[in-house]
Amino acid sequence: MKIKTEYIINWLLLIGLSLIWGSSFILMKYGLKSFSYGQLAGFRMFIAFISLLPVALYHIKKITKKNFVSLVIVGYIGNAIPAFLFTLSQTRIDSGMAGILNSMTPFFTMIIGAMIYKVKIPWVKVVGVFIGLAGAVAVITSNTDINTGKINIFALYVVLATMMYGININHVKMKLHGLNGIQIASFAFLMVGPVVTAYLLSTDLPATFAQDNAWHDFLYVFLLGFFGSAVAVVAVNILILRSNALFASSVTYLMPIIAIGWGMIDGEKLTIIQYAGMCLILFGVYLVNKKYRKNDASE
């Protein structure tokens, strides 16, 4: 019964994360109407930093020489740099293509975990990663007008970001056992907060906010920073520590389903391929989360 309860909680966390991050691309799209990609990413990190600052200061003594470097890695490689890469990519590639590339996160999590962190991954979980990836591609590409011929260097920024996510997820799982999810998130943003604050102050903020719709668009930026970074990073850290790295990273497979859900609300109809793709995603995530032996090293 305990195991079933743990699985239910893990799935609820995963679904909650997919709801938040599945809406992040549309928030970035609207935020970029008034803000540059750098300002958008900077404010996203700054808002998360301010939101979690009280927690970081309360637990500040838990930062040690042993975990300091790991927290810097999580702060910059796991959050700050990918935030800038994603907003930069959104200026030149469409959300559908970004969604496909973002779905590479579990793949890189698996590869990096095996090669760098020496994680032993059961072959069934490897199969689950590729099944989920196939489902995500099917959901995103079906009945869309994505033109793969338009892929340029900006698409590579998303690939680089997913590689960094793979490093971050493994690092949290393997190196930060002494901290809980909210502590890891608050300390990570504490590491990047002063730097992004200095960066934002170096941009022309008065001119930016003088635009007609700037404050309206800033609402989207705030939602992205508070929910898409502060709340979501706490949740994903909790999920990583509770389950396994591959299961936590599979949130990127569910994000396209959320996007499809928004489309259904807006009156769009699902195709057979999209239904099949969603089934593949759920089956793949199930295989990734399933325990196969008592001492599964990927758990």
Secondary structure, 3 states (H helix, E strand, C coil): CHHHHHHHHHHHHHHHHHHHHHCHHHHHHHHCCCCCHHHHHHHHHHHHHHHHHHHHHHCHHHCCHHHHHHHHHHHHHHHHHHHHHHHHHCCCCCHHHHHHHHCCHHHHHHHHHHHCCCCCCCHHHHHHHHHHHHHHHHHHHCCCCCCHHHCCHHHHHHHHHHHHHHHHHHHHHHHCCCCCHHHHHHHHHHHHHHHHHHHHHHCCHHHHHCCCCHHHHHHHHHHHHHHHHHHHHHHHHHHHHHCCHHHHHCHHHHHHHHHHHHHHHCCCCCCHHHHHHHHHHHHHHHHHHCCCCCCCCCC
